[in-house]
Amino acid sequence: MSDCIFCRIAAHEIPSKPAYEDDLIYSFYDLDPQAPVHVLIVPKKHIGSLDETTPEDGELLAHMLLKVKEIAASLGLEKGYRVVINTGEDGGQTVHHLHIHLLGKRSMNWPPG
């Protein structure tokens, strides 16, 4: 989608600080970090939210989740990390493109919100 900021970031039309990239996903540092390490993992295919996924997206979703541990290791998150997917208004989603928040390098509290 030409008006989607995350699509434009993943296409390198908008500058970002990369953390990881392959043919299916792009990961970059959040501009408003909520932890010392805070990166976003976005699919290059536009999917508005977790609620908009279909069975055909299963392999992409699995790929995203399986890459989390690799990205976390590359960022030095050996003591642990938190993975968050916000979905919809009440879930705190502000950009309507599916994305995973990967946060680390501090102790995470519970409950989160």
C-alpha positions as CSV (number, residue, x, y, z in Angstrom):
1,M,0.0,0.0,0.0
2,S,1.5,3.3,-1.1
3,D,0.1,5.2,1.9
4,C,1.2,2.7,4.6
5,I,4.3,4.0,6.5
6,F,5.5,0.5,7.3
7,C,5.2,-0.6,3.7
8,R,7.3,2.5,2.7
9,I,9.9,1.8,5.4
10,A,10.2,-1.9,4.4
11,A,10.6,-0.7,0.8
12,H,13.4,1.7,1.9
13,E,11.4,4.7,0.7
14,I,11.6,6.1,4.3
15,P,14.9,5.9,6.1
16,S,15.2,3.7,9.2
17,K,17.8,2.0,11.3
18,P,17.8,-1.7,10.2
19,A,18.1,-4.6,12.6
20,Y,17.4,-7.5,10.1
21,E,16.1,-8.0,6.6
22,D,15.3,-10.9,4.3
23,D,12.9,-11.4,1.4
24,L,9.8,-11.6,3.6
25,I,10.4,-9.3,6.5
26,Y,12.1,-6.1,7.6
27,S,13.1,-5.3,11.2
28,F,14.1,-1.8,12.3
29,Y,14.6,0.2,15.5
30,D,11.4,1.9,16.9
31,L,11.6,5.7,16.9
32,D,9.9,5.8,20.3
33,P,11.6,3.0,22.1
34,Q,9.9,1.6,25.2
35,A,13.0,-0.3,26.3
36,P,16.7,0.0,25.8
37,V,16.3,-2.3,22.8
38,H,13.1,-1.9,20.9
39,V,12.8,-3.1,17.3
40,L,9.8,-3.7,15.1
41,I,9.5,-6.7,12.8
42,V,7.1,-6.2,9.8
43,P,6.2,-8.3,6.9
44,K,7.0,-6.8,3.5
45,K,3.5,-7.9,2.4
46,H,0.9,-5.5,3.7
47,I,-1.4,-7.0,6.3
48,G,-3.4,-4.6,8.3
49,S,-3.4,-6.5,11.6
50,L,-3.4,-9.9,13.1
51,D,-7.2,-9.9,12.6
52,E,-6.7,-9.6,8.8
53,T,-4.5,-12.7,8.4
54,T,-5.7,-15.6,6.4
55,P,-4.6,-19.3,6.3
56,E,-2.4,-18.3,3.3
57,D,-0.4,-16.1,5.7
58,G,0.5,-19.0,7.9
59,E,4.0,-19.5,6.5
60,L,4.8,-15.8,6.7
61,L,3.5,-15.6,10.3
62,A,5.6,-18.7,11.3
63,H,8.7,-17.1,9.6
64,M,8.2,-13.9,11.5
65,L,8.0,-15.7,14.8
66,L,10.9,-18.0,14.1
67,K,13.1,-15.0,13.2
68,V,12.4,-13.4,16.6
69,K,14.9,-15.5,18.4
70,E,17.6,-14.9,15.7
71,I,17.0,-11.1,15.8
72,A,17.0,-11.2,19.6
73,A,20.3,-13.1,19.7
74,S,21.9,-10.6,17.3
75,L,20.8,-7.8,19.6
76,G,22.3,-9.3,22.7
77,L,19.1,-10.2,24.4
78,E,20.5,-13.3,26.0
79,K,18.8,-12.6,29.4
80,G,15.3,-12.5,27.8
81,Y,13.0,-10.3,25.9
82,R,9.3,-9.5,25.3
83,V,7.3,-9.9,22.1
84,V,4.2,-7.9,21.6
85,I,1.6,-7.8,18.8
86,N,-0.9,-5.0,19.3
87,T,-4.2,-5.5,17.4
88,G,-7.0,-3.0,17.0
89,E,-7.7,0.2,18.8
90,D,-8.2,-1.3,22.3
91,G,-5.0,-3.4,21.7
92,G,-3.0,-0.3,21.2
93,Q,-2.3,-0.6,17.5
94,T,-1.5,2.8,16.0
95,V,0.0,1.7,12.7
96,H,-2.4,-0.5,10.6
97,H,0.3,-2.8,9.3
98,L,0.9,-6.0,11.2
99,H,4.1,-5.8,13.3
100,I,5.9,-7.4,16.2
101,H,7.5,-5.4,18.9
102,L,10.7,-7.0,20.2
103,L,11.8,-5.4,23.5
104,G,14.7,-6.1,25.8
105,K,17.7,-5.1,27.9
106,R,15.6,-4.4,30.9
107,S,13.3,-6.3,33.3
108,M,9.8,-6.4,32.0
109,N,6.9,-5.9,34.5
110,W,3.6,-7.6,34.6
111,P,0.9,-6.8,33.9
112,P,2.2,-4.8,30.9
113,G,-0.6,-2.2,30.5
